[in-house]
Amino acid sequence: MKKHYNIPIFITHSGCKNNCVFCNQKIITGQPESSGEQDIRETIEKFIKIISSRIDGNSVGTEIAFFGGSFTGLERTQMLRFLKIANEYINENNIIKPEYSIKLIDKQLIITLSEEFEGCKTTINLYNLLGENLLELNVNSSNVSIDLSEFMVGLYFIKLDFGNSKIYFEKLIIN
């Protein structure tokens, strides 16, 4: 069985403007503060050592994943600093490049796909909590902007189907 590895970077409650009672990231992650740039480097390097000792030909790759906050809600400069650090490790350590990013700015949903998906048919669906499909778009571009100003405040799910057996779901909070 092929193994997939995630390198977890905790950005404890960063980028989130809400303070939900069920989502106290400082307790859940055990980290009272968000990872700084040096913490990110140390975490990546620690996990690269652990993972490289376990790879046996059955690895499908490693991803750097940001948890415990809203990565796309971070200030743009901070997000870019974190991505730049992650990018330093991508080519030399067999770490998979991100396939997409999702950001909500002023009720505009911005989805950016990796260059490898440029020209490929990608289907984007938006579902409510009842599982009703509210929106379906077939796109061939790596940059998509969707106006969500007509959607009510609430929790939604985005489905990205790359048509190559890779399907991802992301939660989306419109407030």
N, C-alpha and C positions, 0 to 999 in steps of 0.2 A: 504494500500500500504506500502510495506517495505521501510524503510528509510536507506540510506547509508550516513555516515558522513566522511568528510575529515578534517584532521587537517592540515592547510596550513603552511608550513615552507618556507619562501622566501630566496633563496640563490642568491640574486640579481646579475645576470650576472656571477656568479662564475662558473668556469669550462668551459666557452666558450671562445675560442680564437678569435672569430669573433666579429665585431662591426657593425652589420647590422643596417641600418637607420630605419627599421621598427620594431626593437626589442630593444628599449632603456628601459631595465628593471628597471633602476633607476626611470624613470618616470612612467612606467606602474604599478609597485608595490608600488610606493610611499615610497620606502625605498632606501636611497642613499647608504647604505652599506648592505652587506650580513649578514644574521643572524649568530651570534656567538653562542658558545655552551650554554652560559647562556640564550641568547635570545630564543634558541630552547626549552630549558627546560621550560621557562616561558610561551611560546606560547602553548606548549603541555598541561601544567597544567591548563592554562586558558580555553582552549577548552574542556578539560576533564570535568571541572566543568560545562560548558555550556551544553555540550552534555548529561552528566549524568542527568541533570535536565529535559531533553526532551525525554529520552528513555522511551518508553511506551509499550515495548513488540513487537513493529513493526520494530525494528532496525535489519539490516542485518550485522551490524558491522561498525567499524571505522578504517580508515587507516590514517597513517601519510604520507603526500605527500610533496615532495620537489618541489617547483616551482621557475620559474624566472631565471633559469640557466641551466647548463648541469650537472646533478648530476654525471653521469658516466664519465664526463670530469674532475672532481675534482681530485686533487692529492689523491692517494690511502690512505695515512694516514689520510687526512681530511675526506674522504668519510667514512672510518672505524670509526672515532670518532663520526661522525653524526649518523651512523647506531647504534653504541653502545648506544648512548643517546636514540634513538628511541626504541631500544630493552629493555631498562630499564622499559619502560611503557607498553610493549606489553602484558605480562602475567597478570599483576595485574589490568589492566584497560580495558579488553575486546577489545584490539586493534588487528586488523588482521595482521598477519605476511605477509611480501611481498611474492608474489607468484613467482616472477622472477626478475632478474636484467639483464640489457643489457649494454655491454661495448664494445667500438671499440678501439682496440689497434693495431697500425701499420697494418691497413687493415685486421685485424682478428676480426671478430664479435664473442664476447664471450657471450653466453646466459647461465645463471645459473638459474635453476628452483628450487623451494622449494623441500625439501625431499619428501613431500607428492606426488609429481609427478614422482618420481623415478619408472621406470618400466611402467608408463602410456604412451599411445600413444599420442604424441604431434605433431602437424603439424606446421611447420614454413614456412611462405611465405615471399618473398621479392618482393615488387611492385615498379615500377617507377611512376613518376607523371602522366603518361597516364593511370595508372591502369593496366599496363601489368604485369603479373606474371612472374618474371625473375628467381625465384628460389622456389622450394618446397621441403622441407625435412620432412620426418616422423622420429621422434626420440623417443627413449625409455629411454634416459639417462637424468640425471639432469644437466649435464654439456656438452654444445655443443660449438664447435669452428668452425667457417665458414670462409674460405679464401675469402675475397672480393677484392683481388688485381686486378682482371680482370674487376672490375666495374669502370665506369667513375666517376669523381667527380660530386657530385650532391645530391639532396634530394630524399630519398626513404622512403618507409613505410614497416614496419615489421608487419606481422599478426601472432599472437600466438593463436592457437586453441587447447585448452586443452581437447577437446572432451567431456567435461562435461557441456556444454552450456556456458562455459566461453571463450570468445574470446576477445583478446586485440589487439589494434593497437598502434604502436609506430613510431615516425618519426626517421629517421636515416640520418645524414649528413656525406657523405664521402668527405673528402677534402685532 
